[in-house]
Amino acid sequence: MSKIDRMMSAIDPVPHAPEQGQEARELFHEIVATPVKVRRRVRWPMLIPVAAALAAAAVLGVAFIPPDTPSGIAPPAALAFQHSGDDWIVTVKDLYADPERFASEFKARGFDIRLSITPGSPSTAGHVTSRELSEGARIEEESVECESPGGRCVVSFRIPADFKNSAQIDFARPARPGERYRTAGDVDATGELLHCVPFRGMTVDEVRAALAERDGSIEEFRVGKRSDRAQQVPGSWFVEDAVPTSPGQVLVWAQPDRVKFTPEQTSYVNKRMAGCPRD
């Protein structure tokens, strides 16, 4: 029996066991709370809206303004506008611009559009994570793609020249070192720290070792029915769930008893492992 098979056999399906993981993701926003509202609805398993990269529009440059720049000099534009038939192609030139700068530049063109670009975990980087359009509004992704890990993104949208509606678009970019994620995918999704690791039901020590092999670590634990914070738990405890919080770190829900899953959850874990190499 291989190592992965032994890990998978530790999952004990129970037909009427409570569903795991929902509380973990609902608490994610509390853990990385910031003033900007994130309209990401999370579930287990979660689906993140994926914006396909249709065509490369431009290579982006990130503009930085020295702090001693005279106040009379305006910063470079955060957005570039180019006519294309009856539409505008709007390309993001500064991924790190404040949302108010984006809104101001859109407003100067007569558009009521708000754009927020925030750090996301690897499986979300390069994706539109949320959009709210007023009735009848049409905005299309012309090119939305990021190099992850990294920081270079191509982000452009096609907007009708006569756009008179309102819109809010949230986009995830790769996180820089030390940044906390504002959006996060499943910790075992492609590109994430525990991809191809059947971590649910493993011991804390086993998960810690799997993370260490990928230069990752456990930032903190949540324990008990109220998900109380804990810096450390016994290595023999079992991992119920986990979520990425920042580059190289995850938050783990752990408990002293063996984790029990419904048959549906066991099937989901098996599907996530499909195509993964086995020892």
N, C-alpha and C positions, 0 to 999 in steps of 0.2 A: 504493500500500500504506500503510495507516494505521500509526501508532506502535505500537498494540497488536499488529497483525498482524506487524510486524517483530520485536517482542519474542517473540511466540509462535513465529515461524519459527526463533528461536535455539535452541529446544529440539530436541535431536538424539536421537530415540528409538533405543535399541539393544536388540535382543531379549533379550540375556543380560546386560545391565548389572545390577549389584547394586542392590537396593532402597534408596532414599534416605529419610532422615527418621526412621527408628526410633531411631537412636542419639541424634539431636538431642533427641527428647522424653524419652528415658530419662535424659539428663543434666540435664534441666530441674530435677528435684528436688535434684540436687547443687548447682546454681547458686543456688537460692533456699532452701537447706536451713534449716529451723528446727526447734525441739524438737518441735512438734506433728506427728504422723504424718499424711500425706495419702494416702488410699487411692485415688488416681486412677491408673488404668492407661491409658497413652498409646500410641497407634499412629498410623500414617500411611496412610490418613486416619483421624482419630480421631473417636470418637463420645462425646459427653458426655451422660449421662442428663439429660433435660429434664423438669422438673416443670411441667406446664401451670398457668397462673394460672386458677383456677376461679371465684373471686369475691373481691371486695375485702372484707377482714374488718375492718380498722381502719387508721387513719392512725397511724403509729408516732411516738413521741417518743423522743429519745435522752437518757438521763439521765446527768448528769455530777456527781460528788461532789467539792467542793473539797478540796484536800489537807489543809486545816486543820480539816475537820469533826471534831467530838469523836468519839472512838472508841466512845462508848456509843450513837451514833445509827446505826441500820442503814441501808444504802443502799436506795434504792427497788427494788422487785422488778424483775427482768429479764424475768420471764414473767408473763402474765396468764392465769388459768384461768376458763373459763366453761362451765357445764353446757349441753349440747344433747342432749336425750333421754337415751340411755344412754352418751353420750360426753362427753369434755371437749374443748373448743376451746381450744388453747393458743396464745397470740399472743406473739410476741417483742416486748418493749418496748424492750430495749437491745441493739442489734446488736453493740455493742462490749464486751459483758460477757465475762468470762473463762469458758471452758468449765466450770470448777469451780463457778461461780455457777449456771449452768444446771443442772448435775448436782445441786447442793444443793437447788435449788427443786423439781426433779422428785422428788427423794428425799423431801422433806417431804410430798409428795402420795402417796408410796408407789410411785413409778415408778423403775425402773432404766433411765433414758434419758440418753444423753449427746448433747449438741448442740454442734457447733463451727461458728462463722460466721467466715469468713476472707476476705481480699481476693482477688478473682479478676479476670481480664481481662474486657473488656466482653462478649464472647460467652458467658461463663459466669456473669456476675452475674445473680442472680435464679433460679439453678438449684440444685437438690439435686445435688451432684456425687458423692456417695457415701452409701450407706446399708447398714448391716448389722443385720439383724433375726434374732432367734432364731426357731427353728421355731415356726410357728403365730402369730407376732406380726403385728399389723395396725396400721399407722399410715398415715394418708392426708394428703396435702397439702390443706388447706382453702383456702389462698390463699398462693401463693409468687410474688412478683413484685418486681422492683427497677427504679427509674429509673436508667438508665445512659446517659451518665455522670451522676453525682450521688452519692447516698448514702442516699436515702430508700427503704426497703423495707417491704413488707407481707409478713410471714412468719407463718403460723399453720398448725397441724396438728390433725387430729382423732384423738383417742386414746380407745379404749374405757375406760370408767370402771373396769372390772375387769381392766385390763391388768396381767398378772403376768410378762410376758416381759422381755427386755432389747433395747436398740436403741442404735445409734450413727448419727447423721445429720450429714452435713457439707453446709454451705450456703455458696455464694459470694455475697458482697456487692460492690458497687463499691468499688474501691480509692481511698483518700484520697491526695492529693499526697504523694509520697515513699515510699508503701508499696510493698513488693514483692509480686507476685502469689504466692499459694499454689496456685492452680489457673489454668490457661491454656488457651484454645482455640487453634485454628489461627490463625496470624497473618494469614491472608487470609479468615477467617470474617467474617460480617456484624458490623460494629461495631469490628473490629480495624483496626490501622494500615495493613495492606496488603490490605484488602478490595478486590477487583476489580483487583489488580495481579498479573500473572503473573511474580512475582519469581524463581521458581526458574529458573535458567539466565541471568538477567540479570547484568550486571556489578555490582560493588560500588558504583561511581559512580552507576549507574542506580537502584539500590535506595536509595542514600543520598538522591538527588534526590527520589524518590517519597516517602520518609519526610519530608523537609524540607517538602514541600508540605502535609503534614498535621501539621506541628509535632512531628514525631518524629525520632528519631536512632538510630544504632547504638551500643549500650552497649559491646559487646565482640565479639570474633570467636573462633571455634574453628576450628583448622586441623589438617591432617594426619590420619593414621589413628588417632591417639590423642586427637584433639580437643584439642590443646594450646591454651592461652589465648594470645590476641594482642590488643593494644590497637589495632593498625593493620595493614592489609594493602594491597597495591597496588590502586588503584581499578579496574584492568583485570582483576582476578581475578573469578571467577564465583561467584555465590551458589548454594549447594546447598540450604540450608534456613534457617529462622529461627523464633524462638519469642518471644512477648511476655514481658517480665520485670517491667515496672513501667509506670505511665502514661507514654506518650510514648517508650518505649524497647524495643528488641528486641535479642536475641542472634542473631548470624548465623554460620552455617557457610559458609566460603568456601574455594576452591581455585584453583590457577593454571590448571588445564585446564578446558575447556568441560564443563559438566555434561551427562551422558547419562542418559536415563531409559528405562525399559521402555515398550512401547506402553501397558500398563495405567496407568502413572503419567502418561503424556502424556494419555490419555483422562480421567484424574481432573482434571488441571489444566484441560483444556478444559471439563469440567462445572462446575468452580468459577467459570469465567469466563462461563458462560451467564447471560444477563440483565444482564451488566455493560455499561455504555456504551462505545462504541468511538469513537475519534477520527475 
